[in-house]
Amino acid sequence: MHLIEIQLENFKSFGRKTILPFEQGFTAITGPNGSGKSNIGDAILFVLGPKSAKSLRAGKLTDLIYNGGKKGKAASYCKVTLVFDNKDRVIPVDDETVHLTRLVKLSPTDKSQYYSYFYVNGRSSNLSEFDNLLAHARISAEGYNLVQQGDITRIVTLSKVDRRRILDGIAGIAQYDLDIEQANKKKGQVDEKLGTINSLVAEITKRIRSLDKDREDAGKYKQLRTEAEELRAKLAFRKKAEVEGEIARSHKTVEETRKEQEALGKKVGAMKQEHIAMSQELEGLDQKIAELQGSEATKISEELDQVKIAYFRAVDQVDKSREALKHLKEERSHLTTELRRLQKEHEETASELMPGVHLVASLLKRWLLGTHQGRVSSEHLGYYLDEFTFRFNRRKSRHRGKLFYRLAQQSVEVEPVPYKAMVGGDSQGDLHNS
């Protein structure tokens, strides 16, 4: 590797672009004082990037820009490019030649301000990359690759330690030590980061295990939820079937109840017709009694009316029982109790009715004997009254027994009552014997 060319543009006394070639071997530049020989060395140092502008024999970097001389026009920038032969790849750039360029440009708004730019083979770069590339090639602006006036005298007067440092820098040992120090520093940083990464990896691994467990739990939960939904669907379907069956049974029960109500209605109608017939027959009997009775018979008729009132009360109870039949299932036991109560009331009514009938017969007998004495024999009249009383009681008991017997037979699942028990025993014989 060696420097093969310097390109200067508006740098110090070089007001135009100037190219200085350097062939292999020894190259000498000669000229009178003030011709700009030292400015070439300053241009090389300018690219190598010294820390102080005083090493370039300038107060500040903007003083390096061509000022136009006495007659020329001042430039707004200066630019220097060093071209190196890099066939041996000493500079870590994969190219045959390496162009290192530095550009200083004045600010367009404030001439006291400037901008500094670095380029590597035309690519934008920075001072840090320049130092790194040159350090690998063992080139430094602070080193002794470029020996200036007075450097040899200063080296001779240095101490052994300082001289050793200069030699280490020239030999590249200092840069190597710096690289080792930077590598160790980076290694420490990497180790620290590795520790952090290992901690993160351990935490992430722990988190992954937890997430795996959560994933398994989530899978089980999903499976159980699916099974629960299936079971709920089956249960709902079964409940639906049960409800539909219950509804069907309810409809059937309602239909049966409706038919029973219709049948009961028909039976009640028939009973009403029989009741009307019985009422008409009783009216006929009343007319016959009225024909046979006089003023005294009026009292007997009133007593008979009381008897009829008691009878119609019993019939009214039957009507109430008919209304209760509409609620067959709920009032079965009540209907049975009510029926037995009516039977008892009927027996009491019959027992109350018999003395009245006997009384009527007795009074009628006395009246007839007193009124028609000599016209009708007492035996014939007694026989007539006994026969009348017998027939009246027999017909009345027959109709009353039929009424209660049919009412008892209409009650659902009630123990059948014998007809004779309904009418209170052998009433016909009792009446006849009385």
Secondary structure, DSSP 4 states (H G I P E B T S, - for coil): -EEEEEEEESBTTB-S-EEEE--SS-------TTSSHHHHHHHHHHHH--S-GGGGT-SSGGGGB---TTTSPPPSEEEEEEEEE-TT--SSSSSSEEEEEEEEEE-SS-TT-EEEEEEETTEEE-HHHHHHHHHHTT--TTTTSS--TTHHHHHHHS-HHHHHHHHHHHHTHHHHHHHHHHHHHHHHHHHHHHHHHHHHHHHHHHHHHHHHHHHHHHHHHHHHHHHHHHHHHHHHHHHHHHHHHHHHHHHHHHHHHHHHHHHHHHHHHHHHHHHHHHHHHHHHHHHHHHHH--HHHHHHHHHHHHHHHHHHHHHHHHHHHHHHGGGTTTSHHHHHHHHHHHHHHHHHHHHHHHHHHHHHHHHHHHHHHHHSTTTS-HHHHHHHHHHHHHHHHHHHHHHHHHHHHHHHHHSTTPPP--HHHHTTSSHHHHHHH-
